[in-house]
Amino acid sequence: MAKRGKGLGGGITYRPGISPGLPLGALLKCADNSGAKVVQLIGVPKIKSRIRRLSAASVGDKVIVSVKEGTPEVRRQIFHAVIIRQRKPFRRLDGTWIQFEDNAAVIVTEDGECKGTEIRGPVAKEAAERWPKVAGLASMVI
């Protein structure tokens, strides 16, 4: 008989089921001072999806983005980013629902180091717990 439950297997720790509110192609505000203003979500690594269904990301996920607006040095380049806010409401483990005013991300390196030196606006608690270096730069964690 098959096992039931939400286990992720392979020694991966449990991650609450946050509603993925950002499909591929979504435009995000860049909340750090790396020079990018608007980025577009172009990939979600390590997310398996149904055939012909767009992959989607949620708060705390590391994604691949393309810079659409910003300084000439960073425009039209591809970076890794961490999503820190999403508009779609999601439920926390304590039963509360939370949503933000905008969709936002911060540009990071492949190992999670922030490219900028400050983060504007709030950062979701889920993203701060998963990425401690992002939490260190955050002015407020909600």
Summary of the structure (lengths in Angstrom):
residues: 142
radius of gyration: 15.3
end to end distance: 41.5
largest distance: 57.3
contacts: 417
relative contact order: 0.20
helix: 8%
strand: 37%
